Amino acid sequence: MYPEEIVLPMKAELTDNGFEDLDTPELVDEYINKEGTTLVMINSVCGCSAGSARPGVLMAVANSNKKTICRFETYPTDV
């Protein structure tokens, strides 16, 4: 399990930019099965996520012409 002081700022980076945390398997199933397109970001504290994935998905959403409802999943070992 990662320390809370590492995980929470990375969650906040997404939620502060309009993402909703899907923190249970039931929420993931609910949103994946809705009609339409859902953008799901798999969040992690690894270097790939911190260096590329979060910045990239935030840039993509910020530059989209479409109304975007964003969700992210946190690894079960995260806080």
PyMOL Python script that loads the backbone (N, CA, C, O; Angstrom):
from pymol import cmd

cmd.read_pdbstr("""\
ATOM      1  N   MET A   1       0.846  -1.177   0.000  1.00  0.00           N
ATOM      2  CA  MET A   1       0.000   0.000   0.000  1.00  0.00           C
ATOM      3  C   MET A   1       0.891   1.241   0.000  1.00  0.00           C
ATOM      4  O   MET A   1       1.887   1.313   0.720  1.00  0.00           O
ATOM      5  N   TYR A   2       0.514   2.195  -0.811  1.00  0.00           N
ATOM      6  CA  TYR A   2       1.287   3.429  -0.900  1.00  0.00           C
ATOM      7  C   TYR A   2       0.877   4.393   0.205  1.00  0.00           C
ATOM      8  O   TYR A   2      -0.281   4.399   0.623  1.00  0.00           O
ATOM      9  N   PRO A   3       1.817   5.208   0.683  1.00  0.00           N
ATOM     10  CA  PRO A   3       1.494   6.188   1.727  1.00  0.00           C
ATOM     11  C   PRO A   3       0.464   7.199   1.221  1.00  0.00           C
ATOM     12  O   PRO A   3       0.517   7.639   0.072  1.00  0.00           O
ATOM     13  N   GLU A   4      -0.460   7.552   2.091  1.00  0.00           N
ATOM     14  CA  GLU A   4      -1.533   8.482   1.751  1.00  0.00           C
ATOM     15  C   GLU A   4      -1.004   9.803   1.205  1.00  0.00           C
ATOM     16  O   GLU A   4      -1.607  10.377   0.298  1.00  0.00           O
ATOM     17  N   GLU A   5       0.106  10.292   1.737  1.00  0.00           N
ATOM     18  CA  GLU A   5       0.642  11.576   1.292  1.00  0.00           C
ATOM     19  C   GLU A   5       1.139  11.534  -0.156  1.00  0.00           C
ATOM     20  O   GLU A   5       1.309  12.580  -0.782  1.00  0.00           O
ATOM     21  N   ILE A   6       1.369  10.343  -0.683  1.00  0.00           N
ATOM     22  CA  ILE A   6       1.758  10.199  -2.087  1.00  0.00           C
ATOM     23  C   ILE A   6       0.519  10.058  -2.975  1.00  0.00           C
ATOM     24  O   ILE A   6       0.451  10.657  -4.048  1.00  0.00           O
ATOM     25  N   VAL A   7      -0.440   9.280  -2.535  1.00  0.00           N
ATOM     26  CA  VAL A   7      -1.598   8.943  -3.349  1.00  0.00           C
ATOM     27  C   VAL A   7      -2.598  10.093  -3.472  1.00  0.00           C
ATOM     28  O   VAL A   7      -3.093  10.360  -4.567  1.00  0.00           O
ATOM     29  N   LEU A   8      -2.900  10.770  -2.378  1.00  0.00           N
ATOM     30  CA  LEU A   8      -3.951  11.788  -2.392  1.00  0.00           C
ATOM     31  C   LEU A   8      -3.705  12.938  -3.366  1.00  0.00           C
ATOM     32  O   LEU A   8      -4.650  13.356  -4.034  1.00  0.00           O
ATOM     33  N   PRO A   9      -2.488  13.473  -3.483  1.00  0.00           N
ATOM     34  CA  PRO A   9      -2.292  14.533  -4.479  1.00  0.00           C
ATOM     35  C   PRO A   9      -2.509  14.054  -5.917  1.00  0.00           C
ATOM     36  O   PRO A   9      -2.942  14.830  -6.769  1.00  0.00           O
ATOM     37  N   MET A  10      -2.212  12.790  -6.187  1.00  0.00           N
ATOM     38  CA  MET A  10      -2.401  12.258  -7.532  1.00  0.00           C
ATOM     39  C   MET A  10      -3.878  12.043  -7.837  1.00  0.00           C
ATOM     40  O   MET A  10      -4.315  12.216  -8.975  1.00  0.00           O
ATOM     41  N   LYS A  11      -4.644  11.666  -6.819  1.00  0.00           N
ATOM     42  CA  LYS A  11      -6.095  11.597  -6.984  1.00  0.00           C
ATOM     43  C   LYS A  11      -6.655  12.999  -7.196  1.00  0.00           C
ATOM     44  O   LYS A  11      -7.483  13.220  -8.080  1.00  0.00           O
ATOM     45  N   ALA A  12      -6.199  13.939  -6.382  1.00  0.00           N
ATOM     46  CA  ALA A  12      -6.702  15.317  -6.455  1.00  0.00           C
ATOM     47  C   ALA A  12      -6.417  15.949  -7.813  1.00  0.00           C
ATOM     48  O   ALA A  12      -7.215  16.749  -8.302  1.00  0.00           O
ATOM     49  N   GLU A  13      -5.290  15.598  -8.426  1.00  0.00           N
ATOM     50  CA  GLU A  13      -4.965  16.148  -9.741  1.00  0.00           C
ATOM     51  C   GLU A  13      -6.066  15.812 -10.748  1.00  0.00           C
ATOM     52  O   GLU A  13      -6.376  16.619 -11.624  1.00  0.00           O
ATOM     53  N   LEU A  14      -6.649  14.631 -10.624  1.00  0.00           N
ATOM     54  CA  LEU A  14      -7.725  14.227 -11.526  1.00  0.00           C
ATOM     55  C   LEU A  14      -9.072  14.792 -11.079  1.00  0.00           C
ATOM     56  O   LEU A  14      -9.803  15.356 -11.894  1.00  0.00           O
ATOM     57  N   THR A  15      -9.409  14.648  -9.804  1.00  0.00           N
ATOM     58  CA  THR A  15     -10.718  15.126  -9.354  1.00  0.00           C
ATOM     59  C   THR A  15     -10.826  16.642  -9.454  1.00  0.00           C
ATOM     60  O   THR A  15     -11.914  17.158  -9.708  1.00  0.00           O
ATOM     61  N   ASP A  16      -9.740  17.362  -9.263  1.00  0.00           N
ATOM     62  CA  ASP A  16      -9.756  18.823  -9.408  1.00  0.00           C
ATOM     63  C   ASP A  16      -9.992  19.253 -10.861  1.00  0.00           C
ATOM     64  O   ASP A  16     -10.336  20.403 -11.132  1.00  0.00           O
ATOM     65  N   ASN A  17      -9.803  18.314 -11.780  1.00  0.00           N
ATOM     66  CA  ASN A  17      -9.992  18.609 -13.198  1.00  0.00           C
ATOM     67  C   ASN A  17     -11.201  17.886 -13.788  1.00  0.00           C
ATOM     68  O   ASN A  17     -11.263  17.645 -14.994  1.00  0.00           O
ATOM     69  N   GLY A  18     -12.149  17.547 -12.937  1.00  0.00           N
ATOM     70  CA  GLY A  18     -13.427  17.024 -13.407  1.00  0.00           C
ATOM     71  C   GLY A  18     -13.583  15.522 -13.468  1.00  0.00           C
ATOM     72  O   GLY A  18     -14.629  15.038 -13.901  1.00  0.00           O
ATOM     73  N   PHE A  19     -12.589  14.769 -13.053  1.00  0.00           N
ATOM     74  CA  PHE A  19     -12.713  13.317 -13.049  1.00  0.00           C
ATOM     75  C   PHE A  19     -13.446  12.857 -11.800  1.00  0.00           C
ATOM     76  O   PHE A  19     -13.372  13.496 -10.750  1.00  0.00           O
ATOM     77  N   GLU A  20     -14.142  11.761 -11.923  1.00  0.00           N
ATOM     78  CA  GLU A  20     -14.846  11.149 -10.806  1.00  0.00           C
ATOM     79  C   GLU A  20     -14.145   9.846 -10.463  1.00  0.00           C
ATOM     80  O   GLU A  20     -13.864   9.041 -11.350  1.00  0.00           O
ATOM     81  N   ASP A  21     -13.861   9.632  -9.188  1.00  0.00           N
ATOM     82  CA  ASP A  21     -13.171   8.425  -8.743  1.00  0.00           C
ATOM     83  C   ASP A  21     -14.136   7.252  -8.689  1.00  0.00           C
ATOM     84  O   ASP A  21     -15.134   7.294  -7.969  1.00  0.00           O
ATOM     85  N   LEU A  22     -13.846   6.229  -9.433  1.00  0.00           N
ATOM     86  CA  LEU A  22     -14.621   4.991  -9.378  1.00  0.00           C
ATOM     87  C   LEU A  22     -13.886   4.044  -8.444  1.00  0.00           C
ATOM     88  O   LEU A  22     -13.019   3.281  -8.870  1.00  0.00           O
ATOM     89  N   ASP A  23     -14.235   4.101  -7.187  1.00  0.00           N
ATOM     90  CA  ASP A  23     -13.437   3.403  -6.182  1.00  0.00           C
ATOM     91  C   ASP A  23     -13.995   2.046  -5.759  1.00  0.00           C
ATOM     92  O   ASP A  23     -13.522   1.452  -4.790  1.00  0.00           O
ATOM     93  N   THR A  24     -15.001   1.556  -6.485  1.00  0.00           N
ATOM     94  CA  THR A  24     -15.502   0.204  -6.225  1.00  0.00           C
ATOM     95  C   THR A  24     -15.712  -0.505  -7.558  1.00  0.00           C
ATOM     96  O   THR A  24     -15.927   0.152  -8.577  1.00  0.00           O
ATOM     97  N   PRO A  25     -15.655  -1.820  -7.567  1.00  0.00           N
ATOM     98  CA  PRO A  25     -15.932  -2.558  -8.804  1.00  0.00           C
ATOM     99  C   PRO A  25     -17.342  -2.283  -9.334  1.00  0.00           C
ATOM    100  O   PRO A  25     -17.564  -2.273 -10.544  1.00  0.00           O
ATOM    101  N   GLU A  26     -18.285  -2.063  -8.428  1.00  0.00           N
ATOM    102  CA  GLU A  26     -19.661  -1.793  -8.841  1.00  0.00           C
ATOM    103  C   GLU A  26     -19.762  -0.480  -9.618  1.00  0.00           C
ATOM    104  O   GLU A  26     -20.479  -0.407 -10.616  1.00  0.00           O
ATOM    105  N   LEU A  27     -19.056   0.549  -9.173  1.00  0.00           N
ATOM    106  CA  LEU A  27     -19.067   1.825  -9.889  1.00  0.00           C
ATOM    107  C   LEU A  27     -18.428   1.683 -11.268  1.00  0.00           C
ATOM    108  O   LEU A  27     -18.917   2.253 -12.244  1.00  0.00           O
ATOM    109  N   VAL A  28     -17.349   0.931 -11.347  1.00  0.00           N
ATOM    110  CA  VAL A  28     -16.709   0.702 -12.650  1.00  0.00           C
ATOM    111  C   VAL A  28     -17.699   0.026 -13.589  1.00  0.00           C
ATOM    112  O   VAL A  28     -17.874   0.466 -14.725  1.00  0.00           O
ATOM    113  N   ASP A  29     -18.349  -1.039 -13.125  1.00  0.00           N
ATOM    114  CA  ASP A  29     -19.333  -1.738 -13.959  1.00  0.00           C
ATOM    115  C   ASP A  29     -20.467  -0.812 -14.380  1.00  0.00           C
ATOM    116  O   ASP A  29     -20.881  -0.825 -15.540  1.00  0.00           O
ATOM    117  N   GLU A  30     -20.969  -0.014 -13.452  1.00  0.00           N
ATOM    118  CA  GLU A  30     -22.074   0.896 -13.749  1.00  0.00           C
ATOM    119  C   GLU A  30     -21.720   1.869 -14.867  1.00  0.00           C
ATOM    120  O   GLU A  30     -22.510   2.059 -15.792  1.00  0.00           O
ATOM    121  N   TYR A  31     -20.554   2.483 -14.794  1.00  0.00           N
ATOM    122  CA  TYR A  31     -20.194   3.484 -15.788  1.00  0.00           C
ATOM    123  C   TYR A  31     -19.727   2.882 -17.098  1.00  0.00           C
ATOM    124  O   TYR A  31     -19.959   3.467 -18.156  1.00  0.00           O
ATOM    125  N   ILE A  32     -19.081   1.739 -17.057  1.00  0.00           N
ATOM    126  CA  ILE A  32     -18.642   1.079 -18.288  1.00  0.00           C
ATOM    127  C   ILE A  32     -19.846   0.608 -19.099  1.00  0.00           C
ATOM    128  O   ILE A  32     -19.797   0.585 -20.329  1.00  0.00           O
ATOM    129  N   ASN A  33     -20.920   0.234 -18.419  1.00  0.00           N
ATOM    130  CA  ASN A  33     -22.091  -0.300 -19.103  1.00  0.00           C
ATOM    131  C   ASN A  33     -23.102   0.762 -19.532  1.00  0.00           C
ATOM    132  O   ASN A  33     -24.135   0.421 -20.108  1.00  0.00           O
ATOM    133  N   LYS A  34     -22.831   2.040 -19.265  1.00  0.00           N
ATOM    134  CA  LYS A  34     -23.726   3.101 -19.721  1.00  0.00           C
ATOM    135  C   LYS A  34     -23.574   3.283 -21.226  1.00  0.00           C
ATOM    136  O   LYS A  34     -22.523   3.001 -21.802  1.00  0.00           O
ATOM    137  N   GLU A  35     -24.644   3.761 -21.846  1.00  0.00           N
ATOM    138  CA  GLU A  35     -24.595   4.009 -23.284  1.00  0.00           C
ATOM    139  C   GLU A  35     -23.683   5.189 -23.576  1.00  0.00           C
ATOM    140  O   GLU A  35     -23.601   6.138 -22.797  1.00  0.00           O
ATOM    141  N   GLY A  36     -23.012   5.115 -24.689  1.00  0.00           N
ATOM    142  CA  GLY A  36     -22.114   6.191 -25.090  1.00  0.00           C
ATOM    143  C   GLY A  36     -20.669   5.830 -24.804  1.00  0.00           C
ATOM    144  O   GLY A  36     -20.336   4.674 -24.544  1.00  0.00           O
ATOM    145  N   THR A  37     -19.833   6.828 -24.856  1.00  0.00           N
ATOM    146  CA  THR A  37     -18.397   6.640 -24.671  1.00  0.00           C
ATOM    147  C   THR A  37     -17.993   7.137 -23.296  1.00  0.00           C
ATOM    148  O   THR A  37     -18.391   8.227 -22.885  1.00  0.00           O
ATOM    149  N   THR A  38     -17.220   6.361 -22.596  1.00  0.00           N
ATOM    150  CA  THR A  38     -16.707   6.746 -21.285  1.00  0.00           C
ATOM    151  C   THR A  38     -15.191   6.700 -21.321  1.00  0.00           C
ATOM    152  O   THR A  38     -14.598   5.702 -21.731  1.00  0.00           O
ATOM    153  N   LEU A  39     -14.581   7.765 -20.896  1.00  0.00           N
ATOM    154  CA  LEU A  39     -13.130   7.813 -20.773  1.00  0.00           C
ATOM    155  C   LEU A  39     -12.772   7.366 -19.362  1.00  0.00           C
ATOM    156  O   LEU A  39     -13.183   7.987 -18.382  1.00  0.00           O
ATOM    157  N   VAL A  40     -12.011   6.295 -19.265  1.00  0.00           N
ATOM    158  CA  VAL A  40     -11.586   5.784 -17.961  1.00  0.00           C
ATOM    159  C   VAL A  40     -10.075   5.874 -17.880  1.00  0.00           C
ATOM    160  O   VAL A  40      -9.365   5.370 -18.750  1.00  0.00           O
ATOM    161  N   MET A  41      -9.595   6.511 -16.845  1.00  0.00           N
ATOM    162  CA  MET A  41      -8.158   6.646 -16.582  1.00  0.00           C
ATOM    163  C   MET A  41      -7.807   5.701 -15.447  1.00  0.00           C
ATOM    164  O   MET A  41      -8.389   5.786 -14.366  1.00  0.00           O
ATOM    165  N   ILE A  42      -6.867   4.808 -15.679  1.00  0.00           N
ATOM    166  CA  ILE A  42      -6.385   3.932 -14.610  1.00  0.00           C
ATOM    167  C   ILE A  42      -5.271   4.685 -13.906  1.00  0.00           C
ATOM    168  O   ILE A  42      -4.191   4.884 -14.461  1.00  0.00           O
ATOM    169  N   ASN A  43      -5.545   5.098 -12.685  1.00  0.00           N
ATOM    170  CA  ASN A  43      -4.611   5.930 -11.941  1.00  0.00           C
ATOM    171  C   ASN A  43      -3.630   5.070 -11.152  1.00  0.00           C
ATOM    172  O   ASN A  43      -3.986   3.999 -10.662  1.00  0.00           O
ATOM    173  N   SER A  44      -2.424   5.534 -11.038  1.00  0.00           N
ATOM    174  CA  SER A  44      -1.399   4.847 -10.273  1.00  0.00           C
ATOM    175  C   SER A  44      -0.370   5.870  -9.828  1.00  0.00           C
ATOM    176  O   SER A  44      -0.368   7.006 -10.301  1.00  0.00           O
ATOM    177  N   VAL A  45       0.493   5.472  -8.930  1.00  0.00           N
ATOM    178  CA  VAL A  45       1.547   6.373  -8.492  1.00  0.00           C
ATOM    179  C   VAL A  45       2.879   6.055  -9.162  1.00  0.00           C
ATOM    180  O   VAL A  45       3.905   6.651  -8.831  1.00  0.00           O
ATOM    181  N   CYS A  46       2.860   5.121 -10.098  1.00  0.00           N
ATOM    182  CA  CYS A  46       4.106   4.770 -10.782  1.00  0.00           C
ATOM    183  C   CYS A  46       4.571   5.914 -11.682  1.00  0.00           C
ATOM    184  O   CYS A  46       3.813   6.846 -11.953  1.00  0.00           O
ATOM    185  N   GLY A  47       5.775   5.843 -12.127  1.00  0.00           N
ATOM    186  CA  GLY A  47       6.344   6.887 -12.967  1.00  0.00           C
ATOM    187  C   GLY A  47       5.627   7.065 -14.292  1.00  0.00           C
ATOM    188  O   GLY A  47       5.525   8.184 -14.795  1.00  0.00           O
ATOM    189  N   CYS A  48       5.123   5.966 -14.872  1.00  0.00           N
ATOM    190  CA  CYS A  48       4.402   6.072 -16.153  1.00  0.00           C
ATOM    191  C   CYS A  48       3.156   6.923 -16.006  1.00  0.00           C
ATOM    192  O   CYS A  48       2.872   7.774 -16.848  1.00  0.00           O
ATOM    193  N   SER A  49       2.420   6.692 -14.942  1.00  0.00           N
ATOM    194  CA  SER A  49       1.189   7.447 -14.727  1.00  0.00           C
ATOM    195  C   SER A  49       1.500   8.890 -14.376  1.00  0.00           C
ATOM    196  O   SER A  49       0.857   9.808 -14.885  1.00  0.00           O
ATOM    197  N   ALA A  50       2.470   9.092 -13.521  1.00  0.00           N
ATOM    198  CA  ALA A  50       2.809  10.449 -13.088  1.00  0.00           C
ATOM    199  C   ALA A  50       3.431  11.265 -14.207  1.00  0.00           C
ATOM    200  O   ALA A  50       3.162  12.460 -14.329  1.00  0.00           O
ATOM    201  N   GLY A  51       4.256  10.634 -15.020  1.00  0.00           N
ATOM    202  CA  GLY A  51       4.988  11.369 -16.035  1.00  0.00           C
ATOM    203  C   GLY A  51       4.278  11.514 -17.360  1.00  0.00           C
ATOM    204  O   GLY A  51       4.547  12.453 -18.108  1.00  0.00           O
ATOM    205  N   SER A  52       3.367  10.592 -17.665  1.00  0.00           N
ATOM    206  CA  SER A  52       2.738  10.613 -18.986  1.00  0.00           C
ATOM    207  C   SER A  52       1.214  10.519 -18.946  1.00  0.00           C
ATOM    208  O   SER A  52       0.528  11.336 -19.560  1.00  0.00           O
ATOM    209  N   ALA A  53       0.688   9.546 -18.238  1.00  0.00           N
ATOM    210  CA  ALA A  53      -0.746   9.265 -18.328  1.00  0.00           C
ATOM    211  C   ALA A  53      -1.611  10.389 -17.785  1.00  0.00           C
ATOM    212  O   ALA A  53      -2.491  10.881 -18.492  1.00  0.00           O
ATOM    213  N   ARG A  54      -1.383  10.805 -16.553  1.00  0.00           N
ATOM    214  CA  ARG A  54      -2.215  11.891 -15.997  1.00  0.00           C
ATOM    215  C   ARG A  54      -2.050  13.187 -16.779  1.00  0.00           C
ATOM    216  O   ARG A  54      -3.058  13.783 -17.157  1.00  0.00           O
ATOM    217  N   PRO A  55      -0.835  13.653 -17.041  1.00  0.00           N
ATOM    218  CA  PRO A  55      -0.708  14.877 -17.840  1.00  0.00           C
ATOM    219  C   PRO A  55      -1.338  14.737 -19.223  1.00  0.00           C
ATOM    220  O   PRO A  55      -1.960  15.679 -19.716  1.00  0.00           O
ATOM    221  N   GLY A  56      -1.186  13.586 -19.847  1.00  0.00           N
ATOM    222  CA  GLY A  56      -1.735  13.378 -21.185  1.00  0.00           C
ATOM    223  C   GLY A  56      -3.251  13.380 -21.207  1.00  0.00           C
ATOM    224  O   GLY A  56      -3.859  14.000 -22.080  1.00  0.00           O
ATOM    225  N   VAL A  57      -3.866  12.697 -20.259  1.00  0.00           N
ATOM    226  CA  VAL A  57      -5.333  12.645 -20.243  1.00  0.00           C
ATOM    227  C   VAL A  57      -5.912  14.003 -19.867  1.00  0.00           C
ATOM    228  O   VAL A  57      -6.963  14.384 -20.382  1.00  0.00           O
ATOM    229  N   LEU A  58      -5.257  14.729 -18.994  1.00  0.00           N
ATOM    230  CA  LEU A  58      -5.736  16.074 -18.646  1.00  0.00           C
ATOM    231  C   LEU A  58      -5.634  17.013 -19.846  1.00  0.00           C
ATOM    232  O   LEU A  58      -6.529  17.828 -20.072  1.00  0.00           O
ATOM    233  N   MET A  59      -4.561  16.905 -20.607  1.00  0.00           N
ATOM    234  CA  MET A  59      -4.394  17.735 -21.802  1.00  0.00           C
ATOM    235  C   MET A  59      -5.448  17.377 -22.857  1.00  0.00           C
ATOM    236  O   MET A  59      -6.020  18.260 -23.496  1.00  0.00           O
ATOM    237  N   ALA A  60      -5.695  16.085 -23.029  1.00  0.00           N
ATOM    238  CA  ALA A  60      -6.682  15.642 -24.013  1.00  0.00           C
ATOM    239  C   ALA A  60      -8.073  16.157 -23.668  1.00  0.00           C
ATOM    240  O   ALA A  60      -8.796  16.634 -24.543  1.00  0.00           O
ATOM    241  N   VAL A  61      -8.443  16.064 -22.409  1.00  0.00           N
ATOM    242  CA  VAL A  61      -9.759  16.524 -21.978  1.00  0.00           C
ATOM    243  C   VAL A  61      -9.857  18.042 -22.096  1.00  0.00           C
ATOM    244  O   VAL A  61     -10.885  18.560 -22.531  1.00  0.00           O
ATOM    245  N   ALA A  62      -8.829  18.741 -21.725  1.00  0.00           N
ATOM    246  CA  ALA A  62      -8.841  20.208 -21.782  1.00  0.00           C
ATOM    247  C   ALA A  62      -8.967  20.709 -23.218  1.00  0.00           C
ATOM    248  O   ALA A  62      -9.530  21.779 -23.450  1.00  0.00           O
ATOM    249  N   ASN A  63      -8.453  19.954 -24.177  1.00  0.00           N
ATOM    250  CA  ASN A  63      -8.470  20.385 -25.571  1.00  0.00           C
ATOM    251  C   ASN A  63      -9.564  19.722 -26.403  1.00  0.00           C
ATOM    252  O   ASN A  63      -9.559  19.821 -27.630  1.00  0.00           O
ATOM    253  N   SER A  64     -10.492  19.054 -25.746  1.00  0.00           N
ATOM    254  CA  SER A  64     -11.572  18.380 -26.452  1.00  0.00           C
ATOM    255  C   SER A  64     -12.711  19.356 -26.748  1.00  0.00           C
ATOM    256  O   SER A  64     -13.039  20.215 -25.929  1.00  0.00           O
ATOM    257  N   ASN A  65     -13.297  19.212 -27.913  1.00  0.00           N
ATOM    258  CA  ASN A  65     -14.466  20.019 -28.272  1.00  0.00           C
ATOM    259  C   ASN A  65     -15.759  19.386 -27.785  1.00  0.00           C
ATOM    260  O   ASN A  65     -16.816  20.013 -27.848  1.00  0.00           O
ATOM    261  N   LYS A  66     -15.688  18.165 -27.306  1.00  0.00           N
ATOM    262  CA  LYS A  66     -16.869  17.442 -26.861  1.00  0.00           C
ATOM    263  C   LYS A  66     -17.021  17.562 -25.351  1.00  0.00           C
ATOM    264  O   LYS A  66     -16.042  17.690 -24.616  1.00  0.00           O
ATOM    265  N   LYS A  67     -18.269  17.516 -24.909  1.00  0.00           N
ATOM    266  CA  LYS A  67     -18.521  17.466 -23.475  1.00  0.00           C
ATOM    267  C   LYS A  67     -17.985  16.125 -22.988  1.00  0.00           C
ATOM    268  O   LYS A  67     -18.365  15.077 -23.510  1.00  0.00           O
ATOM    269  N   THR A  68     -17.131  16.151 -22.019  1.00  0.00           N
ATOM    270  CA  THR A  68     -16.482  14.933 -21.565  1.00  0.00           C
ATOM    271  C   THR A  68     -16.820  14.666 -20.110  1.00  0.00           C
ATOM    272  O   THR A  68     -16.656  15.532 -19.251  1.00  0.00           O
ATOM    273  N   ILE A  69     -17.289  13.467 -19.847  1.00  0.00           N
ATOM    274  CA  ILE A  69     -17.480  13.015 -18.477  1.00  0.00           C
ATOM    275  C   ILE A  69     -16.380  12.001 -18.231  1.00  0.00           C
ATOM    276  O   ILE A  69     -16.305  10.972 -18.903  1.00  0.00           O
ATOM    277  N   CYS A  70     -15.537  12.298 -17.274  1.00  0.00           N
ATOM    278  CA  CYS A  70     -14.340  11.498 -17.060  1.00  0.00           C
ATOM    279  C   CYS A  70     -14.421  10.737 -15.759  1.00  0.00           C
ATOM    280  O   CYS A  70     -14.967  11.224 -14.769  1.00  0.00           O
ATOM    281  N   ARG A  71     -13.886   9.566 -15.772  1.00  0.00           N
ATOM    282  CA  ARG A  71     -13.848   8.716 -14.583  1.00  0.00           C
ATOM    283  C   ARG A  71     -12.433   8.185 -14.427  1.00  0.00           C
ATOM    284  O   ARG A  71     -11.681   8.086 -15.397  1.00  0.00           O
ATOM    285  N   PHE A  72     -12.082   7.847 -13.203  1.00  0.00           N
ATOM    286  CA  PHE A  72     -10.813   7.152 -13.042  1.00  0.00           C
ATOM    287  C   PHE A  72     -10.931   6.087 -11.989  1.00  0.00           C
ATOM    288  O   PHE A  72     -11.721   6.194 -11.050  1.00  0.00           O
ATOM    289  N   GLU A  73     -10.143   5.071 -12.158  1.00  0.00           N
ATOM    290  CA  GLU A  73     -10.087   3.941 -11.246  1.00  0.00           C
ATOM    291  C   GLU A  73      -8.754   3.981 -10.540  1.00  0.00           C
ATOM    292  O   GLU A  73      -7.712   4.198 -11.159  1.00  0.00           O
ATOM    293  N   THR A  74      -8.793   3.772  -9.241  1.00  0.00           N
ATOM    294  CA  THR A  74      -7.589   3.716  -8.445  1.00  0.00           C
ATOM    295  C   THR A  74      -7.276   2.266  -8.125  1.00  0.00           C
ATOM    296  O   THR A  74      -8.172   1.483  -7.808  1.00  0.00           O
ATOM    297  N   TYR A  75      -6.020   1.916  -8.209  1.00  0.00           N
ATOM    298  CA  TYR A  75      -5.652   0.556  -7.847  1.00  0.00           C
ATOM    299  C   TYR A  75      -6.135   0.243  -6.440  1.00  0.00           C
ATOM    300  O   TYR A  75      -6.098   1.119  -5.576  1.00  0.00           O
ATOM    301  N   PRO A  76      -6.591  -0.992  -6.183  1.00  0.00           N
ATOM    302  CA  PRO A  76      -7.130  -1.344  -4.872  1.00  0.00           C
ATOM    303  C   PRO A  76      -6.155  -1.138  -3.721  1.00  0.00           C
ATOM    304  O   PRO A  76      -6.581  -0.995  -2.575  1.00  0.00           O
ATOM    305  N   THR A  77      -4.872  -1.119  -4.000  1.00  0.00           N
ATOM    306  CA  THR A  77      -3.897  -0.925  -2.924  1.00  0.00           C
ATOM    307  C   THR A  77      -3.704   0.542  -2.598  1.00  0.00           C
ATOM    308  O   THR A  77      -3.058   0.872  -1.603  1.00  0.00           O
ATOM    309  N   ASP A  78      -4.256   1.439  -3.424  1.00  0.00           N
ATOM    310  CA  ASP A  78      -4.155   2.862  -3.154  1.00  0.00           C
ATOM    311  C   ASP A  78      -5.176   3.270  -2.109  1.00  0.00           C
ATOM    312  O   ASP A  78      -6.122   2.535  -1.823  1.00  0.00           O
ATOM    313  N   VAL A  79      -4.977   4.430  -1.552  1.00  0.00           N
ATOM    314  CA  VAL A  79      -5.895   4.943  -0.527  1.00  0.00           C
ATOM    315  C   VAL A  79      -7.145   5.457  -1.193  1.00  0.00           C
ATOM    316  O   VAL A  79      -8.054   5.935  -0.514  1.00  0.00           O
TER     317      VAL A  79
END
""", "prot")
cmd.dss("prot")
cmd.show_as("cartoon", "prot")
cmd.util.cbc("prot")
cmd.orient("prot")
